[in-house]
Amino acid sequence: MRQQSARTGALVLCILSYLLVGAAVFDALESEAESGRKRLLAQKRAELRRKYGFSAEDDRELERLALQAEPHRAGRQWKFAGSFYFAITVITTIGYGHAAPGTDLGKVFCMFYALLGIPLTLVTFQSLGERLNALVRRLLLAAKRCLGLRRPRVSTENMVLAGLLVCAATLALGAAAFAHFEGWTFFHAYYYCFITLTTIGFGDFVALQSDEALQRKPPYVAFSFLYILLGLTVIGAFLNLVVLRFLAASTDAPGRAARRAGPLRLGAPESRGPSWARPGNPPSVSYRIHQLEVWARDNLGFSPPASPGAVGGGRAGRPPARRKSI
Amino acid sequence: MRQQSARTGALVLCILSYLLVGAAVFDALESEAESGRKRLLAQKRAELRRKYGFSAEDDRELERLALQAEPHRAGRQWKFAGSFYFAITVITTIGYGHAAPGTDLGKVFCMFYALLGIPLTLVTFQSLGERLNALVRRLLLAAKRCLGLRRPRVSTENMVLAGLLVCAATLALGAAAFAHFEGWTFFHAYYYCFITLTTIGFGDFVALQSDEALQRKPPYVAFSFLYILLGLTVIGAFLNLVVLRFLAASTDAPGRAARRAGPLRLGAPESRGPSWARPGNPPSVSYRIHQLEVWARDNLGFSPPASPGAVGGGRAGRPPARRKSI
């Protein structure tokens, strides 16, 4: 428990430092450009205002109307295709905001829709990701056999490298496609794909918003939807491989077992990640059996007969405080 | 494996149906209102255009300038406070888009920042969430003891209910606060908190964007940041409790062990969720020990001596294909 709290505290400090550093860098990169843009904009707007002689009130009204007109200029956002697009941005939590419910009823439905849809989507993409990883593992194994290796093994490192390559390829392919269809530069299209597939979804670049694509270009619409869903699968697979194991699961076992290591956790010093993934340092069999006995005692209400191996030998009271964060 | 693929297939069909239903409902709720707003906007803009006699080119220029001016009107977005706010929206994947990097270098840094920051944030919030769940469990246990229960137990149902209440309270408190500070209705503030804490982050409502709050109201700025981070902890805790167990983890064990159940998985029919969480249906101890032997054989290179219980008794070849999705 204490280790888990220490781990948590360390992570929190990490995040806060990360935010401070990020803030400083973004400030340095963007602040001056922001001032420049602001000055230029004010200049141009002043020119137009002088040219036409707007009243202050009309000036504000023009601005307001222009802002409200933006989604409309991109085409109908709430026909079926647009609504499907919007529904994707909700349950994947991308949330571009290119369109957002205007009616209060729409907002209410949106919240309930997200409430059920987001967990469903999380589970689905992790499930798909796990299947993708299994497929990649099989392919790598087959490839190694073809290369004539006698006892082919697919290590975690192999999988992570493969994962990185697939992610990079997915982003690059998407970038090429959207650069072509949207008329963006390759860099901006790559940025768009990255911001989309990480589900950040700023909305500064949004596909399907020019030339009324949602209504007029069904194949491109289908491609965009498929790209987002498949791309999220690829990213989900990578996260599943690399991050999921570090997520600390709440124990479900009540009382004493919960204060120990919870049901059948693979012990590893938390700060180092799962040691069972590293060859040469597996947790002992006797520790496993000890955990089993603890679990059996707390959940089945009995103590299994003494197992072979060093169960309990030298291990009085608490097992060593090693936990794998699932 | 086949069960896992079937599970995945079922989830995918589920998601597709969910998207179709959502699209239909959003279409029904928003489409007509959209037409109405569009007509009204066009009318007003036509009036103003007639009043001042814009050329078509100047009309488009006015629109463009108004759109670009929007973030500036909300105050300086890239000073330290604004950059910190932005950094939060990146690593939490909220991504309002109220501000987005204007420079290409800013975009590049943003991508690298997200690449490291997002997994770090995921792990941190899950870790915090697990600690919060542990605390809530202890409090509930203490409360039950105070109520005089002899053998107090905190069930999963207790925890889920407590989680729901804490989430609802968090949203309501945030709604009250932002309604007050931003001048929104309670409903719109609630909607803002919900969209923020689910990390959807449309950007239709964004705090700290009026009255140059980022520069002029440090206490309110601090409150907003804290609210987002603590709120995400609460949501993370709830997800940790309810969803994490359903996330299918990729197995790490190579070869044969990978095709079975992977290291020490608690067996449960996947579609039903973890049966070990339900009293009266724990997996057998003999099955556990069998899994242990399989793991030991594949990872340690030896077979532990025969354990007591029904190890191998009646279980030739593959263990029953039951897997708990972690």
Interface residues (C-beta under 8 A of the other chain):
Chain A: M1 Q4 S5 R7 T8 L11 V12 C14 I15 Y18 L19 L20 G22 A23 A24 V25 F26 D27 L29 E30 S31 A33 E34 R37 K38 L41 K44 R45 L48 K51 Y52 G53 F54 D58 E61 L62 E63 L65 A66 L67 Q68 A69 E70 H72 R73 R76 Q77 W78 K79 F80 G82 S83 F84 F86 A87 I88 T89 V90 I91 T93 I94 G95 Y96 G97 A100 P101 G102 T103 D104 L105 G106 K107 F109 C110 M111 Y113 A114 L116 G117 I118 P119 L120 T121 L122 V123 T124 Q126 S127 L128 G129 E130 R131 N133 A134 R137 L141 R153 V154 S155 T156 M159 F187 H188 Y191 F194 I195 T198 T199 I200 G201 F202 G203 D204 A237 L239 N240 L241 V242 V243 L244 R245 F246 L247 A248 A249 S250 T251 D252 P254 G255 A258 P263 L264 L266 P274 W276 A277 P282 V285 R288 I289 L292 A296 N299 L300 P304 P305 A306 S307 P308 G309 S325 I326
Chain B: M1 Q4 S5 R7 T8 L11 V12 C14 I15 Y18 L19 L20 G22 A23 A24 V25 F26 D27 L29 E30 S31 A33 E34 R37 K38 L41 K44 R45 L48 K51 Y52 G53 F54 D58 E61 L62 E63 L65 A66 L67 Q68 A69 E70 H72 R73 R76 Q77 W78 K79 F80 G82 S83 F84 F86 A87 I88 T89 V90 I91 T93 I94 G95 Y96 G97 A100 P101 G102 T103 D104 L105 G106 K107 F109 C110 M111 Y113 A114 L116 G117 I118 P119 L120 T121 L122 V123 T124 Q126 S127 L128 G129 E130 R131 N133 A134 R137 L141 R153 V154 S155 T156 M159 F187 H188 Y191 F194 I195 T198 T199 I200 G201 F202 G203 D204 A237 L239 N240 L241 V242 V243 L244 R245 F246 L247 A248 A249 S250 T251 D252 P254 G255 A258 P263 L264 L266 P274 W276 A277 P282 V285 R288 I289 L292 A296 N299 L300 P304 P305 A306 S307 P308 G309 S325 I326
